[in-house]
Amino acid sequence: MASDRLIQGDAFAVAAGMPAKGLDAIYIDPPFGTGAVQRGRGHSYVDRADDPTAFVAWLSPLLVDSRRVLADTGSLFVHLDYRTIHYVKVELDRIFGRDQLVNEIVWCYSVGGKGRRGFGRKHDTILWYARTESWAFYPDAIRVPRRGGSHMRVIATAEGPVQEKTDKKTGRVYRYPVAAGKVPEDWWTDVETLNHSDAERTGWPSQKPERLIARILCAVTKPGDHVADWFAGSGTTAAVAQRLGRRFVVVDREGAAVSIIEKRLAAQRGALEATGNEVPPLEIVRDHI
Ligand SMILES: C[S@@+](CC[C@H](N)C(=O)[O-])C[C@H]1O[C@@H](n2cnc3c(N)ncnc32)[C@H](O)[C@@H]1O
C-alpha cells in the first residue's frame, strides 16, 4: 500500500513538485498576515508581515499550484479571517474563476475575547473553490439533525422514524426521515473552537478542531480519496484524513510541528489498528528541498 506523507518543508516547493490532477481536496489555513508571533503551549511560529498586498502576492503561486494539482472533481478550501478574506477572495476569483466559488463558509465560535469597542469577532471564513463545474459533493455524509421545536414531532412509520413538521401558516404537514437530517447551511455554529483544556489540544497555535475539518473532508471526498494540507500545523487535516480513510500529504516548515503530527498520528494509528482498521504506512520526509 502506498504511504501517506508528512513533509517538513516549504509549502510552495512541495506543491510545485506535485503531479497535476492528483488530489481530490486541499484544505489550507495559512499564517494570517498579522505580523505577530503566534504562540501556543510551548510552541510558536512567525506570522506573515502585516501587509495584505504582500500577503496575497506571497500566497498566490501556491493557489495556482493548488488548482493545477486538483482533479477535475476536486476542491480547495482556504481558511481566512476578517483581515485577509477580501484580498484573497479576489485573487481566488481570478485564479479559479468567479463561478467556481461554491461557498463562502462562515465558521462561528464563542470561545475567546469579548468586544469592547465593537462587536466580538467570532467567526472565520472558509472559501470553497472547485476546480471545474463538476465538483464532487456528498451531502449524505454531512447531514445534521433538523432543528426540533414544539411543532416538530418524531413518529414511527414502516420506513423508520420520521420527523413531522406542520407549517403553521399553511397547515401543510412535512415528513423527513430522521436519519437523513439536513445539509448544513453555509454558516456553522455547531462546531466550537478548541478551548485550553480540550483533549484534542497539541499546544500548537491556531490548531483547528477535528470536527470542522471532518465536515469539509466528508463533504467533498470519499474513503480512499487524496487530500493535502500545505500548512499542516498540528496536523488536524492529517489526523482526520487518517481516521476517515482518506490518503494524505501534509506539509509544515517547522520541525516542531512535524514532530507533533508524527506523535498525533502514531497515537491514533494505535487506536485505529486496535479496533481492526488497516492504516496505510506513513512516510516522513524531513528537510524537503
Ligand atoms: C495557522 S497554522 C495551521 C494550523 C493547522 N490548521 C492546525 O489545525 O493545526 C499555519 C502553519 O503554517 C506553517 N507555515 C508557514 N509558512 C509555511 C511555509 N512556507 N511552508 C510550510 N509551512 C508553513 C506554520 O509553521 C504554521 O504551522
The ligand as an SDF file (V2000), in Angstrom:
LIG
                    3D

 27 29  0  0  0  0  0  0  0  0999 V2000
   -2.3940   28.6780   11.0740 C   0  0  0  0  0  0  0  0  0  0  0  0
   -1.1840   27.4140   11.2150 S   0  0  0  0  0  0  0  0  0  0  0  0
   -2.0280   25.9440   10.6970 C   0  0  0  0  0  0  0  0  0  0  0  0
   -2.8160   25.2970   11.8180 C   0  0  0  0  0  0  0  0  0  0  0  0
   -3.4700   23.9910   11.4010 C   0  0  0  0  0  0  0  0  0  0  0  0
   -4.6110   24.2050   10.5230 N   0  0  0  0  0  0  0  0  0  0  0  0
   -3.9280   23.1700   12.6180 C   0  0  0  0  0  0  0  0  0  0  0  0
   -5.1220   22.7990   12.7260 O   0  0  0  0  0  0  0  0  0  0  0  0
   -3.0850   22.9050   13.4730 O   0  0  0  0  0  0  0  0  0  0  0  0
   -0.1060   27.7930    9.8630 C   0  0  0  0  0  0  0  0  0  0  0  0
    1.1150   26.8910    9.7380 C   0  0  0  0  0  0  0  0  0  0  0  0
    1.8050   27.2150    8.5250 O   0  0  0  0  0  0  0  0  0  0  0  0
    3.1810   26.9320    8.7160 C   0  0  0  0  0  0  0  0  0  0  0  0
    3.9020   27.6270    7.6420 N   0  0  0  0  0  0  0  0  0  0  0  0
    4.0620   28.9520    7.4580 C   0  0  0  0  0  0  0  0  0  0  0  0
    4.7220   29.2050    6.3090 N   0  0  0  0  0  0  0  0  0  0  0  0
    4.9740   27.9950    5.7260 C   0  0  0  0  0  0  0  0  0  0  0  0
    5.5970   27.5920    4.5160 C   0  0  0  0  0  0  0  0  0  0  0  0
    6.1140   28.4780    3.6640 N   0  0  0  0  0  0  0  0  0  0  0  0
    5.6360   26.2680    4.2220 N   0  0  0  0  0  0  0  0  0  0  0  0
    5.1210   25.3490    5.0830 C   0  0  0  0  0  0  0  0  0  0  0  0
    4.5240   25.6810    6.2530 N   0  0  0  0  0  0  0  0  0  0  0  0
    4.4470   26.9820    6.5700 C   0  0  0  0  0  0  0  0  0  0  0  0
    3.4650   27.4100   10.1250 C   0  0  0  0  0  0  0  0  0  0  0  0
    4.6150   26.7430   10.6590 O   0  0  0  0  0  0  0  0  0  0  0  0
    2.1630   27.0050   10.8570 C   0  0  0  0  0  0  0  0  0  0  0  0
    2.2840   25.7550   11.4940 O   0  0  0  0  0  0  0  0  0  0  0  0
  1  2  1  0
  2  3  1  0
  2 10  1  0
  3  4  1  0
  4  5  1  0
  5  6  1  0
  5  7  1  0
  7  8  2  0
  7  9  1  0
 10 11  1  0
 11 12  1  0
 11 26  1  0
 12 13  1  0
 13 14  1  0
 13 24  1  0
 14 15  1  0
 14 23  1  0
 15 16  2  0
 16 17  1  0
 17 18  1  0
 17 23  2  0
 18 19  1  0
 18 20  2  0
 20 21  1  0
 21 22  2  0
 22 23  1  0
 24 25  1  0
 24 26  1  0
 26 27  1  0
M  CHG  2   2   1   9  -1
M  END
$$$$
